[in-house]
Amino acid sequence: MIDISSEFALTYDKNNLALEFAQICSRAAIPVMEVYATDFTPEQKADRSPVTQADTLAEKIMLDALQSTHPNIPIIAEEQFSTGVRPDVGDEFLLVDPVDGTKEFIAKNGEFTLNIALIRGGHPVVGCVFAPAMERIYLGGEGAFAGPLIPGCILNPAALVPIATRKTPPPSGPVAIISRSHADDQTQAFIEAQGVVEKFYAGSSLKFCRLAEGVADIYPRFAPTMEWDTGAGHAVLNGAGGAVTKPDGTQFRYGKSENDYRNGHFIAWAAPPG
């Protein structure tokens, strides 16, 4: 294990902010896991997407903490947004997704996450992705890091290790990671055109994190997502040396208030094209 606690203390504020996000997600994961352990009944939001009590409980903890420590930074949070709470944002804002991968949460396969991201100038610059059922956390800031974390516990920076994308695919060809719920014909056609020889599935923002860990090369997404679905994972991938672009190779940006913060199609890359 690599001790990077001194590195976190001395580097740019992005890493300290990522650690702060980690502690907030750890606390918010307590009610998430309590609900997860029950025979809960999911509900349906106005957009027909599923939601559980875990989303509401976790988001309140996350918002209370962030509003206390960063009162001047507007927050776009999934559940509040669905009820009409849509603050004006400028160059800097926070994205909160209390339970990303609700379908995975309902299926109880463990592949759901709590996400917080800081957006500056249209780009995710700090992110935290916590998978509480897997007891694993990913941080993106000045670099990217991953390590173990039990929900409710304090994260020890010394338990984190740096992670990085791989810069070249295996000799046999690139590996794709795709959404379990959205493996459509367009996705299949794209990965075939990229010469992908192997694919595997993952839920929630873990797809970005698996790229960041160096176990896959490409993650295409042609189904709808929202900015809070992608911001934290995108920040982790950026910190690990990867990138996210539109399918035409242009920049994938955040702060799309005119489109209700809805994302277009994107490709996440372990090795940025060009």
C-alpha positions in Angstrom: 0.0 0.0 0.0 1.3 3.5 -0.9 1.1 6.1 1.8 0.0 9.3 0.1 -1.4 11.2 3.2 1.4 13.8 3.0 0.7 14.2 -0.8 -2.9 14.9 -0.1 -1.9 17.5 2.6 0.5 19.3 0.4 -1.0 19.3 -3.1 -3.6 21.5 -4.7 -6.9 22.1 -2.9 -8.7 19.8 -5.3 -7.5 16.7 -3.4 -8.6 18.2 0.0 -12.0 19.0 -1.5 -12.2 15.4 -2.8 -11.5 14.1 0.7 -14.3 16.4 2.0 -16.7 15.0 -0.5 -15.7 11.5 0.6 -16.6 12.1 4.2 -19.9 13.5 3.2 -20.7 10.5 1.0 -19.6 8.1 3.8 -22.1 9.7 6.2 -24.9 9.8 3.6 -24.3 6.1 2.8 -25.5 5.1 6.3 -29.2 5.5 5.5 -28.7 4.3 2.0 -27.4 0.9 3.3 -30.1 0.8 6.0 -32.8 1.1 3.3 -30.8 -1.4 1.0 -31.0 -4.0 3.8 -34.8 -3.8 3.9 -37.6 -5.1 1.6 -38.2 -1.6 0.4 -40.8 -0.6 -2.3 -39.5 1.8 -5.0 -41.6 4.6 -6.2 -41.8 6.4 -9.5 -41.0 10.1 -10.2 -42.8 12.3 -12.7 -40.2 11.3 -15.4 -41.1 7.7 -14.7 -37.6 6.9 -13.3 -37.5 4.9 -10.1 -36.7 6.4 -6.7 -36.4 5.1 -3.2 -36.4 6.5 0.3 -32.6 6.1 0.2 -32.3 8.9 -2.4 -34.2 11.4 -0.3 -32.4 10.6 3.0 -28.9 10.6 1.5 -29.5 13.8 -0.5 -30.6 15.7 2.6 -27.4 14.8 4.4 -25.3 15.7 1.4 -27.0 19.0 0.8 -26.9 20.0 4.5 -23.1 19.3 4.6 -22.3 21.1 1.3 -24.4 24.1 2.1 -22.7 24.4 5.4 -19.2 24.3 4.1 -19.8 26.0 0.7 -22.7 28.3 1.1 -21.9 30.4 -1.9 -21.7 27.5 -4.4 -25.0 26.6 -6.1 -26.0 22.9 -6.0 -27.8 21.0 -8.7 -29.1 17.9 -6.8 -31.1 15.2 -8.6 -34.1 14.8 -6.2 -34.4 18.5 -5.5 -34.3 19.2 -9.2 -37.1 16.8 -9.8 -39.3 18.8 -7.4 -38.5 22.1 -9.2 -35.6 23.4 -7.1 -33.3 24.7 -9.8 -30.9 27.3 -8.7 -29.1 29.6 -11.2 -25.5 28.5 -11.7 -22.5 30.3 -13.0 -19.0 29.3 -13.7 -18.8 27.1 -10.6 -21.4 24.8 -9.1 -21.8 21.4 -7.4 -23.6 18.3 -8.7 -25.1 15.8 -6.3 -26.5 12.4 -7.1 -27.5 10.6 -3.9 -28.0 7.2 -5.4 -26.7 6.8 -9.0 -27.8 3.5 -10.4 -31.2 3.2 -8.8 -32.0 0.1 -10.9 -28.9 -1.6 -9.5 -30.0 -0.5 -6.0 -33.4 -2.1 -6.5 -31.8 -5.2 -8.0 -29.5 -5.4 -5.0 -26.4 -6.1 -7.2 -24.3 -3.6 -5.3 -23.4 -1.5 -8.4 -24.8 1.8 -7.2 -22.9 4.9 -6.0 -23.1 8.2 -4.2 -21.7 11.0 -6.3 -20.5 14.6 -5.7 -18.8 16.7 -8.3 -17.5 20.3 -8.6 -17.8 21.9 -12.0 -15.7 24.9 -13.0 -15.8 26.5 -16.4 -17.9 23.7 -17.8 -15.6 21.0 -16.7 -15.6 18.5 -13.7 -12.5 19.3 -11.7 -13.2 17.4 -8.4 -15.3 14.3 -8.0 -16.1 11.6 -5.5 -17.8 8.2 -6.4 -18.6 6.0 -3.4 -19.9 2.4 -3.9 -21.0 1.6 -0.3 -22.2 -2.0 -1.0 -18.7 -2.7 -2.4 -17.0 -0.6 0.3 -14.9 1.2 -2.3 -14.4 4.8 -3.0 -12.9 6.7 -6.0 -11.6 10.3 -5.9 -10.7 12.6 -8.7 -8.8 15.9 -8.2 -5.1 16.5 -8.8 -4.8 12.9 -9.9 -7.1 10.0 -9.1 -7.2 7.6 -6.2 -9.2 4.7 -4.9 -9.4 2.6 -1.8 -11.6 0.9 0.8 -14.2 2.6 2.9 -16.9 1.2 5.1 -20.1 3.4 5.1 -20.1 5.8 8.0 -16.4 5.5 8.7 -13.8 8.2 8.3 -11.6 7.8 5.2 -7.9 7.4 5.9 -6.0 9.0 3.1 -3.2 6.5 3.7 -5.5 3.7 2.5 -5.9 5.3 -0.9 -3.7 4.3 -3.9 -3.2 6.3 -7.1 -5.0 4.9 -10.1 -4.4 5.6 -13.8 -5.9 4.6 -17.1 -4.0 2.4 -19.5 -2.6 4.2 -22.5 -2.8 1.3 -25.0 -5.3 -1.5 -25.3 -4.3 -5.1 -24.9 -2.6 -6.7 -27.9 -5.8 -8.6 -28.7 -7.7 -5.3 -29.0 -9.7 -2.7 -27.0 -12.1 -3.7 -24.2 -15.4 -1.8 -23.8 -17.4 -1.3 -20.7 -21.1 -0.6 -21.3 -24.3 0.0 -19.4 -26.2 -3.1 -18.4 -29.5 -1.2 -18.9 -28.6 0.5 -22.2 -26.7 -1.9 -24.4 -28.6 -0.9 -27.6 -27.9 -1.4 -31.3 -26.1 2.0 -31.6 -23.7 1.1 -28.8 -23.0 -2.3 -30.4 -22.3 -0.8 -33.8 -19.9 1.8 -32.2 -17.9 -0.8 -30.3 -17.7 -3.0 -33.4 -16.4 0.0 -35.4 -13.7 0.5 -32.7 -12.5 -3.0 -33.1 -13.6 -4.0 -29.6 -12.8 -7.6 -28.8 -14.2 -7.9 -25.3 -17.0 -6.1 -23.4 -18.3 -6.2 -19.9 -21.1 -4.5 -18.1 -21.3 -2.3 -15.0 -23.9 -0.1 -13.4 -23.9 3.6 -12.4 -20.8 5.8 -12.5 -18.7 2.8 -11.8 -18.1 2.5 -15.6 -16.0 5.7 -15.5 -14.1 4.3 -12.5 -13.3 1.0 -14.1 -11.8 2.9 -17.0 -9.9 5.0 -14.5 -8.5 1.9 -12.9 -7.1 0.6 -16.2 -9.3 -2.4 -16.8 -11.1 -1.1 -19.9 -10.5 1.2 -22.8 -13.8 2.8 -23.9 -17.2 3.5 -22.5 -19.8 4.7 -25.1 -23.1 6.1 -24.1 -25.9 6.8 -26.5 -28.8 6.6 -24.0 -30.0 9.6 -21.9 -28.1 10.8 -18.9 -28.1 13.9 -16.7 -25.1 15.9 -15.6 -25.3 14.6 -12.0 -25.0 11.1 -13.4 -21.7 11.7 -15.0 -19.9 14.6 -13.3 -18.2 12.8 -10.5 -17.1 9.8 -12.5 -15.9 12.1 -15.3 -13.7 13.9 -12.7 -12.2 10.6 -11.5 -11.5 9.6 -15.1 -9.9 13.0 -15.9 -7.7 12.7 -12.8 -6.6 9.2 -14.0 -5.6 10.5 -17.4 -8.7 9.7 -19.4 -11.2 12.0 -21.1 -14.9 12.3 -22.1 -15.9 13.7 -25.5 -18.9 13.9 -27.7 -19.0 11.2 -30.4 -17.6 13.7 -32.9 -14.6 14.3 -30.7 -15.6 17.8 -29.5 -15.7 18.8 -25.8 -18.3 17.4 -23.5 -19.3 20.3 -21.2 -21.4 20.9 -18.1 -23.8 23.6 -17.1 -26.4 23.0 -19.8 -29.2 24.8 -18.0 -30.9 25.6 -21.2 -31.4 21.8 -21.7 -32.3 21.1 -18.0 -28.8 19.7 -17.5 -29.4 16.8 -19.8 -26.4 15.3 -21.5 -26.1 14.3 -25.1 -24.3 11.2 -26.3 -20.7 10.8 -25.2 -17.7 8.5 -25.3 -15.4 8.0 -22.3 -11.9 7.1 -23.2 -9.0 5.6 -21.2 -6.6 7.2 -23.7 -7.9 10.6 -25.0 -8.2 10.5 -28.8 -5.8 12.6 -30.8 
